[in-house]
Amino acid sequence: MHSHFTVTPEQNTPQKLELIEVADKSSTAVEQFSLIFHGPSDFLLPQKLYAAQHPKLGSMDLFLVPVGQTQDGYLYQVVFNRLKD
């Protein structure tokens, strides 16, 4: 955790997001986990798919959903689901 990702909204300045929480929500039938990111307070990213960059993981697409606000920024969630065999 506390890893940094960069997302670039269309025609805007790249935004740095900090990964602050990873939660395993798996069940017997589904592997599921969520990631919570913290972003700056001066720019709200609307819910949508973003191209993201990470220094070690490389490029990926993440569907970010704003889920809250703190005194110093916005919180976003990404959820991953996969059926178990």
C-alpha positions as CSV (number, residue, x, y, z in Angstrom):
1,M,0.0,0.0,0.0
2,H,0.9,3.7,-0.2
3,S,1.9,3.1,-3.7
4,H,1.3,5.9,-6.2
5,F,-0.6,5.7,-9.5
6,T,-1.0,8.4,-12.2
7,V,-4.2,8.8,-14.2
8,T,-4.7,11.3,-17.0
9,P,-8.2,12.6,-17.5
10,E,-9.0,13.6,-21.1
11,Q,-7.5,17.0,-21.8
12,N,-6.4,17.6,-18.2
13,T,-3.3,17.5,-16.1
14,P,-2.2,14.0,-14.9
15,Q,-3.5,13.3,-11.4
16,K,-1.5,11.3,-8.7
17,L,-3.5,8.8,-6.6
18,E,-2.2,7.0,-3.6
19,L,-3.3,3.5,-2.9
20,I,-4.4,3.6,0.8
21,E,-6.4,0.4,1.3
22,V,-6.7,-3.1,-0.2
23,A,-9.7,-5.2,1.0
24,D,-10.3,-8.9,0.2
25,K,-14.0,-9.5,-0.2
26,S,-13.9,-13.0,-1.7
27,S,-16.5,-15.7,-1.2
28,T,-16.6,-19.4,-2.0
29,A,-17.7,-18.6,-5.6
30,V,-16.1,-15.3,-6.4
31,E,-12.6,-13.9,-5.9
32,Q,-13.2,-10.2,-5.2
33,F,-11.0,-7.4,-3.9
34,S,-11.2,-3.7,-3.8
35,L,-8.7,-0.9,-3.9
36,I,-9.2,2.5,-2.3
37,F,-7.2,5.5,-3.6
38,H,-6.8,9.0,-2.2
39,G,-6.5,11.9,-4.7
40,P,-6.0,15.6,-4.5
41,S,-8.8,18.0,-3.2
42,D,-8.5,20.4,-6.1
43,F,-9.8,18.0,-8.8
44,L,-12.6,15.4,-8.7
45,L,-12.3,12.5,-11.1
46,P,-15.8,11.5,-12.4
47,Q,-16.7,7.8,-12.5
48,K,-15.2,6.2,-15.6
49,L,-12.4,4.1,-17.1
50,Y,-9.0,5.7,-16.9
51,A,-5.6,4.8,-18.3
52,A,-3.3,4.5,-15.2
53,Q,0.4,4.2,-14.8
54,H,2.4,2.7,-12.0
55,P,6.2,2.7,-11.8
56,K,6.5,-1.0,-11.2
57,L,3.2,-2.5,-12.5
58,G,3.2,-0.5,-15.8
59,S,0.1,0.6,-17.7
60,M,-3.4,-0.5,-17.0
61,D,-7.0,0.6,-17.2
62,L,-8.9,1.2,-14.0
63,F,-12.6,2.0,-13.6
64,L,-12.6,4.6,-10.8
65,V,-15.6,5.4,-8.7
66,P,-15.6,8.4,-6.4
67,V,-16.7,7.1,-3.0
68,G,-16.0,9.9,-0.5
69,Q,-14.2,13.0,0.4
70,T,-11.7,13.8,3.2
71,Q,-10.5,17.2,4.4
72,D,-7.5,16.9,2.0
73,G,-8.9,15.1,-1.0
74,Y,-11.2,12.6,-2.7
75,L,-11.5,8.8,-2.2
76,Y,-11.9,6.4,-5.2
77,Q,-12.7,2.7,-5.3
78,V,-11.7,0.1,-7.9
79,V,-13.3,-3.4,-7.6
80,F,-12.0,-6.6,-9.2
81,N,-14.2,-9.7,-9.5
82,R,-13.5,-13.2,-10.9
83,L,-15.5,-16.4,-10.7
84,K,-13.7,-19.3,-9.1
85,D,-13.3,-22.5,-11.0
